[in-house]
C-alpha cells in the first residue's frame, strides 16, 4: 500500500515528517499502538510507552508540534507525490533491514523499480569526458540486462548514469538530498521528469517541501547504497561523497563495490585508485562481472527473505 497525501491523517503526517525518525523506532511505535495515526496521536498526547523513554517521547512530541502539515500537504499534492512506510510491503525490501533506514519514502513514479536487482552508479560532479563515457558504457550494459540504475541525481557522473539508463530504455531511480518539490540541482528538472515519465522513480526520505542541506546528502548516499545490490564508482577524489558511499556499501551494508581505474595523478580518480590499491573495492574492467554479482546478491537476498517469510 502507498498513501496519497490527502489520505494521511494529520497525526500520522506529523510523525512520518519528523527529521531523522528511523525505521526501528517507527516500527516499534506502530507495533505498540496499532497504526501510524494511533502512534502519532499517542505521542502528541504524551502517553507513556514501552517503545520509547519518556524523555524521547517529549522530544518527538516537540518536533511533531512544529511541523507545518498544510505546507507538506500542499507541496506533495502539487506534484502528485506519494509516500510509502517502512512497515508496508511496497517499501524497498533491500533497504528496510539496514541501519539508518528511514521510516518513510516520498516518491514520484514507479517504486517497484527499486524492488528488483539494482546497481548503484556514483562518482564525481566535476568529471572528465572519460568518466562520462565509462559511466554511460557501464550503465547501458547494466540496463540492457534489466538492472535498475540507482544514483543521486547530482551533476556529473550521477546525471550521466541516469541519462544512459533512459537512452537504453532502462529503469533508473533518483535519490534526492531534498524534498521532491525542491529540484536540486535545478538544471536536472527535465531529467527527473523524464525518469518518472519513462517508468523510473524519483524518491527522498524528506517531506516534499524540505530544502537541501549539507547534512542531508550523506543520508541520501546511504539510501543509494541501501537500494543497490552492488555499487560502481566512476571517478572520485579521495575525500568525496562517492567514496563515502562506497565505504557505506562495503562496511555497513555488506555490498560488493567496484571502481573504474583512472590515470595515475588524476585527482578525479585518486579515490578510486587508492581504494583499488587498498583492496576494499574490486576493479571494474568490463560490466559483466558487476552484472553477475548484482544478480547473485539479489538472489541471495530473495532466498533469505523467502526463508524468513516461511518461518
C-alpha positions, 0 to 999 in steps of 0.5 A: 500500500502507498498513501496519497497525501490527502489520505494521511491523517494529520497525526500520522503526517506529523510523525512520518515528517519528523527529521531523522525518525528511523525505521526501528523506532517507527516500527516499534511505535506502530507495533505498540499502538496499532497504526501510524495515526494511533502512534502519532496521536499517542505521542502528541498526547504524551502517553507513556510507552514501552517503545520509547523513554519518556524523555524521547517521547517529549522530544518527538512530541516537540518536533511533531508540534512544529511541523507545518502539515498544510505546507507538506500537504500542499507541496506533495499534492502539487506534484502528485507525490506519494509516500510509502512506510517502512512497515508496508510491503511496497517499501524497498525490501533491500533497504528496510533491514539496514541501519539508518533506514528511514521510516518513510519514502516520498516518491514520484513514479514507479517504486517497484523499480527499486524492488528488483536487482539494482546497481548503484552508479556514483562518482564525481560532479566535476568529471572528465569526458572519460568518466562520462563515457565509462559511466554511460558504457557501464550503465547501458550494459547494466540496463540492457540486462534489466538492472535498475540504475540507482544514483543521486541525481547530482551533476556529473557522473550521477546525471550521466548514469541516469541519462544512459539508463533512459537512452537504453530504455532502462529503469533508473531511480533518483535519490534526492538530498531534498524534498521532491518539490525542491529540484536540486540541482535545478538544471536536472528538472527535465531529467527527473521528469523524464525518469518518472515519465519513462517508468523510473522513480524519483524518491527522498526520505524528506517531506516534499517541501524540505530544502537541501542541506549539507547534512542531508546528502550523506543520508541520501548516499546511504539510501543509494547504497541501501537500494543497490545490490552492488555499487560502481564508482566512476571517478572520485577524489579521495575525500568525496561523497562517492567514496563515502558511499562506497565505504557505506556499501562495503562496511555497513551494508555488506555490498560488493563495490567496484571502481573504474581505474583512472590515470595515475595523478588524476585527482578525479580518480585518486579515490578510486585508485587508492581504494583499488590499491587498498583492496576494499573495492574490486576493479571494474574492467568490463560490466559483466562481472558487476552484472553477475554479482548484482544478480547473485546478491539479489538472489541471495537476498530473495532466498533469505527473505523467502526463508524468513517469510516461511518461518 
